[in-house]
Amino acid sequence: MRHQERRDKPPPLEGVELDRLVSLQQFIGPQRRAQVLQATGRRNRRHCRLTHTVMLGVVLAMGILTDLPRREVFRHAHRLRPGGRLSGRAGLCRARQRLGVAPVRQLCL
């Protein structure tokens, strides 16, 4: 069995990737994300850490950080938010599937 090292902080990003991630979060801010989620009928039916708003940010970050695994993208996308625990691969996958493709399409319109 392979031992995986647990890290509290994500590994550093290169300057260009970090700048793009910060620019993305500023360009498509919380208000725009909320509008898109409301327009596509995405509402969280239960209380969970991986809300549609969080996952929309992760999916958008996946478009910038294409060479990283999902968990690392999640870490980098949320490095500007203090606290929080790292979700597992299965949880991230289920949350991404719950979100669906409609909000991303709506952003592109």
N, C-alpha and C positions, 0 to 999 in steps of 0.2 A: 504494500500500500504506500502510496506516495504522500509525503508530508507537505502540506501547503503552508507557507508562511503567512501569518495574519499581519496585516499592516493597518495602522490607525490612520495614516495619511497616505493619499495617493502619490505615486511617483510624480516627479515634476514634469510638466508639459514643456514643450519647446515654445518659445516666445510667440511664434505665429499662430500655433494652435490655441494657446491661451487667449491671445488677442481676439481670435475669431469666436471663441466660446463666450467671452465677455461681451463682444459686440452682438452676438446672437441674442443673448439674454437681455440686452438693452433694446435691441431693435424689435424683438417680439416679446414684449414685457408681459407682466401678469394680467393687465387689463385686456390686452389683445387675446391672450390665451383663454381667458374666461369668456370673452365674446365668442370665440370659435367653438369652445366646448358647449356653450349654451345654444348656439346656432345649429349644432349637430346633435343636440339632445343628449349629450353625455352628462349624466349626473351620477355621483357616487351613491349607490344604494346602501352602502354600509360604511362604517368607519374603518379606514385602513390607512397605512402610511403611504402606500403607493397609489395616490389619488390620480385621477385623469390629468390634473394639472401637472403633477410631478412627472408622470410618464410622458406627457407631451413634450416637456423640456428634455427628457432623456432621449426620446426618439429624434428630436431635432439635433441634439448633440451627437447622436450616432451618425448623422450625416456629415459632421465635421471630423469626428474622431474615428474614422473608418478602420483604422488599424488596431484598435483596442477592443478587448472583449466587453460585453455589456456591463458587467459589474464595474469595470474600470471607468467606463463612460459614465455610469451612475455616480461613482465617486467624484469624478471631475466636474460633472454637471452640478453637483451639490456641494462643492468645496466652498462656495461663497455663502452657504447657509450653515450656521453653526449647529453642532449637535447632530443627533440622528444616528441610526444604526444602518449598517450595510445590509441590504436584502440579498437573499440567495438567488441563484440563477433561475430556479423554478418560479419563484415569486415574481421576478422581473418579467419572465416570459408570459406568465398568466396575466399580469397587469398590462403588458403591451398588447396582448390579444384582446383584453377587455376594452382597451382604448379604441382599437380598430384603425382603419385607414381614413375614415371620413374627416376627422379634425385636421389631418395633414393636408388633405385635398382642399379643405376649406381655407387653409392658410395660403395656399397657392393661387386662389382665385382673386 
